[in-house]
Amino acid sequence: MNYRTKDTKEGKEIFFSGSFTFRDHDSFFEIVSLIKSAKVQKIIFDLSECEFIDSAALGMFVIAHDEASSQSVSLSIRGVQGKVKDVMYAARFDSLYVFE
């Protein structure tokens, strides 16, 4: 998984690309640290270029959600498609995140 960030007037966007699996644990915790230190009100995870996620990645998204909630940061997901969308909806992430 690769990611890049973009600052916006509303907050921060984080763009994911490639496959997101357990191997990306360390990289994702850089993102969690970013959530802790960003001092923004809104973060959008853009998954439009993400091709695959596994159950470990879903767990990491839950951790990010919990951290954002503790920081009073609104967290949403944009651009889910294909298998990534199927996995996220099967895991009921639509009840945890706002999908844009």
Secondary structure, DSSP 8 states (H G I E B T S, - for coil): -EEEEEE-SSEEEEEEEEEE-GGGHHHHHHHHHHHHH---SEEEEEEEEEEEE-HHHHHHHHHHHHHHHHTT-EEEEE---HHHHHHHHHTTGGGTSEE-
